[in-house]
Amino acid sequence: MTAHRTADLGFARLDLDRAERTGTPEVVYAAGKTPEQSVACLQGLLDGGAASAFATRLDDAAAAAVLARWPDAEVDAEARTALVGPPPEPAGDVLVLTAGTSDGPVAAEVAATLRACGVRARRVDDVGVAGVHRVLAVSPDIAAADAVVVVAGMDGALPSVVGGLTDRLVVAVPTSVGYGAAFEGLAALLTMLNACAPGVLVANIDNGFGAGVAAARIARSRVQR
């Protein structure tokens, strides 16, 4: 069995060969880590040979620590992400739709993840089913994409509508946006899991990173055919 390289930082063991094995590099999940630990993880990935290193769920202190160490890092305050080093050459196109402006932070995490994975992302915001003509107006953009990520809270109905408009894979992301009966995204999650349109796959609540990785793999596979 082939040995896989790791970097033991004491508080974390970094998987240095994840990109070669899975096509997606090791990513630093900063939530629960100190700013110093997040910076150390990013540095460990770069020291291990990665051309760039990506972190998600940074708070303000972690973002400041990243910029203090790498002033040219791409820090996205909305997405709460940081990319250190140049992103991969982009291949493939993913359309990221939001049902409403309040879903923006999760959509931003999707877009930042796609960039870190070497896939072009285009965002179109506020096309929810309360005004279904808005999503119908972007049908040409949906048809042109290699995959579509739909980010929605409240009733979570938008992915099913989009799934009925395209032959592309639709990755649905429920968000914790909504009033009390939305149950912090649970209502949207269940709606998406019960989508009547086929070809809709569902990520976890507020999991823009997971949706971005899934869409990136689909987009790259279409390009590589």
ABEGO torsion letter per residue (X at the ends): XBBBBBBBAGABBBBAAAAAAAGBBBBBBABGBBAAAAAAAAAAAAAAGBABBBBBGBBAAAAAAAAAABAABBBBAAAGBBBBEBBBBBBEBBBBBBABAAAAAAAAAAAAAAAAAGBBBBBBBGABAABAAAAAAAAAAAAABABBBBBBBEAGAAAAAAAAABABBBBBBBBABEBAAAGGGAAAAAAAAABABBGBBBBBBGBAAAAAAAAAAAAAAAAAX
